[in-house]
């Protein structure tokens, strides 16, 4: 698996998880802990805005660490 395939795999996992559990997650807390601009995750879940690769990788690591 090359780098692009790994990123796409992680993007798919993160995006599905965020959409599925958006009502149960504290999005602002996650944004704060990862130093994301406020509303980054919310804009993805409500408006379909794309999250860049760098932030997807951070979210993947964070969610994996939290065992979610």
Backbone torsions as a table, in degrees:
resi	resn	phi	psi	omega
1	UNK	NA	124.8	179.1
2	UNK	-85.4	176.5	-174.2
3	UNK	-58.3	-44.8	-178.8
4	UNK	-63.0	-39.3	178.8
5	UNK	-67.0	-38.4	178.0
6	UNK	-65.2	-41.7	179.0
7	UNK	-64.9	-42.8	179.2
8	UNK	-64.0	-38.0	177.0
9	UNK	-62.4	-47.9	-179.5
10	UNK	-66.1	-38.6	177.8
11	UNK	-60.2	-46.2	-179.4
12	UNK	-60.6	-45.5	-179.9
13	UNK	-62.1	-48.2	-177.3
14	UNK	-64.5	-46.9	-177.3
15	UNK	-63.7	-43.0	177.7
16	UNK	-61.8	-42.5	-179.3
17	UNK	-64.4	-46.1	-179.3
18	UNK	-62.3	-42.0	179.8
19	UNK	-66.8	-42.8	-177.0
20	UNK	-67.0	-39.2	-173.6
21	UNK	-112.8	19.8	-176.2
22	UNK	-58.3	-31.7	-179.5
23	UNK	-77.8	-19.1	-178.1
24	UNK	-100.2	-16.8	-177.4
25	UNK	-89.0	149.1	173.2
26	UNK	-94.4	89.0	-171.7
27	UNK	-62.2	-41.3	-179.9
28	UNK	-63.9	-36.3	178.5
29	UNK	-64.7	-44.5	178.8
30	UNK	-61.8	-45.2	178.6
31	UNK	-59.8	-42.2	-179.8
32	UNK	-64.6	-46.3	-178.7
33	UNK	-64.6	-30.7	-179.3
34	UNK	-97.6	4.5	179.9
35	UNK	59.3	38.8	174.7
36	UNK	-86.2	152.6	171.3
37	UNK	-61.1	143.4	-179.4
38	UNK	-59.5	132.3	177.2
39	UNK	94.8	-3.1	-177.8
40	UNK	-59.0	-50.5	-177.6
41	UNK	-73.8	-39.0	179.4
42	UNK	-61.5	-41.4	178.9
43	UNK	-63.8	-33.3	175.9
44	UNK	-68.0	-49.0	-173.8
45	UNK	-70.3	-30.7	-176.3
46	UNK	-100.2	-34.4	-174.0
47	UNK	-113.8	-3.7	177.8
48	UNK	76.3	17.8	178.7
49	UNK	-68.4	141.0	-177.4
50	UNK	-78.7	136.7	174.7
51	UNK	-93.2	133.5	-176.3
52	UNK	-69.8	162.5	-173.8
53	UNK	-58.1	-41.1	-178.5
54	UNK	-59.0	-43.7	-179.0
55	UNK	-74.0	-32.9	175.7
56	UNK	-61.0	-44.2	179.6
57	UNK	-63.5	-39.9	177.0
58	UNK	-65.1	-43.5	178.1
59	UNK	-63.3	-42.0	179.2
60	UNK	-60.0	-46.7	179.1
61	UNK	-63.2	-42.0	180.0
62	UNK	-63.4	-48.4	-178.4
63	UNK	-66.5	-36.6	178.3
64	UNK	-66.7	-40.8	178.9
65	UNK	-64.3	-37.6	180.0
66	UNK	-80.9	-3.7	179.7
67	UNK	58.2	40.3	177.9
68	UNK	-98.7	NA	NA
